[in-house]
Amino acid sequence: MMITVRGIGWLTNTGYGSVRLGLQHQFAPGEGIHSLAKLGIFSQPFKNFGRLDGMSRKTVSAVALALLDAGVEYSAACKQDIGILGTSCEGSLKSDIDYFKDYVENGRTLSRANLFIYTLPSSALGEAAIHFGLIGPLLYATGVDDSFAEFFDMSVEMIAAHETERMLVGKIVEDEALYFVIDGKQEGNAFCSLIEARTIVESTHEMPDILRQLSILKIKKGIA
């Protein structure tokens, strides 16, 4: 089975973009990850974006950019056989700390229940699945710093086992997020093979280096 990469979305604390379409946007003064719902990256309104924790905001934004890059339309009402696998360095630690501090300060009665929702590392993936109508496998994975490429392999196994037709695979490191759309379909135009993408993410852990190599690959393939 030939597994290909259909689209790639990314964001940092200074901007966001996608690889195949060549989208690049630098945040203007006052803009940032908190304002992504107002910058047109979601084809469907994200009404509750403001209540999401930081990990969820970065996840849903990078997923939106990856799906846009792959030409995949979505809506919460139109369910799609797409799975999502995500990883991060700190999981839900920041949200866990925020919830605990709020609980200590305000007690059981006055503490904010909304903070509790994000005390699981898979919560961000759940928010993505709800908004984008994903009904495939959902998995939060963790491992050593150089294991991201191995998560591609896990997704390939799910596709090969017919658990889903397509997977979103991504990672978040501090204020950086990177998501890939991969599948085994032979229809349409793919950006590159999964082997090519895997080789790049294995060669470096730095987002600028990964994006630079992907841009070079795009030029080599003559993708406009």
N, C-alpha and C positions, 0 to 999 in steps of 0.2 A: 504494500500500500504506500502510495506517494503522499506524504504529509507536507502541506505547504503553509506558508504564512500569508495571510490575506491582508492584514493591516496591523499597524503599530501606533499606539498613542502614548504620549509622554507629558510630564509636567515637572516643573521645578519651582523653587520659590521666586524665580524671576520671570517665568513664562511657561508656555505650553505649546504643543503642536502634534503633528503626525508625520510619519515618514513617507509613505507612498504618495500622498497628496502634496507633500512638501509644505504643510501648514506650519508656520512659526509666528508666534505672537508674544511680544514682550509686555509684561504688565506695566501699565501706566501708573504714575503716582496715585496712591490710594487703592489701586487694584491689588489683588492677590488671590490665593487659593479660596479665600472666603467669598470672593465675588464671581467665581466661575459660572454659577448658575445664570448670571446676568449677561454673560459674554457670548452667548449663542452657540455653545458647544453641545447643548442638549436639543434634540429635535422635538422632544416632548417636554413641557414645563416640569420642573422639579420643585414642587410646591413646598416640600419640607426640607429643602437643602440647608436652610439656616439652622435647623435643630440637630443636624448630623454632627458627630464628633469629627476631629481632624482626619483620622484614618479613613473614615467613611467618605468624607468629601474628596479626598485624594483618590480613593478607589473608584468611586462612581464617575469622577471626571476623566480619569485615565481610560476607563472602560468606554465611556462615551466617545472619546477621541479615537480609540482603537476601532470601534464599530463604524464610526464615520469614515475612517481610513479604508476600511474593508468594504465599504458600500453596503453595510447591513442595516436595514431599517428596523425599527423596533417601536414597541409601545407596551405598556403594562397590560393592556387588554388582549394583545396578540402574543400568545405564548410561543416560545421558540425552543427547539431542542438544542440549546447551547449550555454548556457547563462552564464553571469558573473555578480556577485554582489560583490561590493567592498566597504570598508569603511576605514577611516583613521582619525587620531586625528586632523590633520591640513588641510586636503583637499588640495587645490592648493595654499595655502597662500604663500609658499616660491616662487613659480613661479610667482604669482601675484606681489610680491615685486620686484623680479628680472626684470619683464617686466616694472613696473612703474619706477624703477631707470634708466633703459636703455632708456625709453622714455624721462624722464626728462633731462638726460645727452645728448642725441643725437637728440631729436626732432622727428617729424613725418617722415622726409625724411631718416635719417640715422639710426634710431632705428631698431633693429632686429625683423623682422616679425615672425621668428620662435618661439620667446619667447611667443608671443600672443597665440599660439596654445594650450599652457598648462595652461592657466588661468582659465580653468574649471576643477573641481575635477573629472569629468567623462572622461577627456582626456586620462588618463593612461589606463582606461578600453577600450577605443576606440582603442588605439595602440595594446592592446592585442587581441581584436576582429579581427583587420586587419591581424596581423601576423599569428594568429592561425586559421583563417578561421571560426570564431564563428559567427553564425547567430541567436542565441537565444536571449532572453531578455538581455538588458544591463542596469544596474542600479547602481548608486552611492548612498549609504545610509549613514546616519549619526544619531547619538544618544548619549546617555550617555555612560560612560566608560564601563559599564557592559552589554551593549546591543548586543554584537557580537553574542551571542547564538540566539538571536531573529532573526538575519538575516538568520540563518539556516531555521527558520520557514517560512520566506518570500520565500525562495527558494523552500521549500517543496510545498508551495501553488502554485507556478508557475508550478512545475512538475505535481502536482495533477490536475491542470487545463489544462494540455496538452499544455501549452505554450512552453515547451521544454522537451527534454528527460533527459537532464543532466545539472547540474549547477556547476560553479566554484564560491566558496564563500571564500572571504579572507579579511584580514585587514592588514594595515600598521601602525606601531607605531614607529616614528623616523626612525632608520636604521634597523628595523626588519619588516619582511613580512612573512605572513603565509596564504597559500591557500589550500582549500579542494576541491576535486572532488566528488560530490555527485550525485546519480541518483536512479531511481526507478526500474532499470532493475534487473532481477534475474539471469542473465547470468554471467559466469566468477566468479572469486574469489574476494570478497569484503574484505576490511581491517577490518571494524567493522560496526556496525549499527550507524545510525545518532544519536540515543539516547545516545549511549556510548560516541561518540565524543562530543555531546552537554554537557553532564555531566562534562566532563573534562574541556572544555573551560569556563563553568560557575563557576568552582571551583577556578580559578586563572586567573589573567591578565598577568602573567609573562611568556614570551616565554620559558625560560629554564624549568619551572615547567610543562607547557603544553607538551613540547617535552618529558620530563622525564616520565610523566604519559602515553603518547601515546606509548613510548618504553616499558613500563611495560605491557601495554595492548597487545602489539605485542607478547611479551614473553608468556603471559598467553594463547594466542590463538595459540601458536606454529607456528607462521608464520616465515619461514626461511628468 
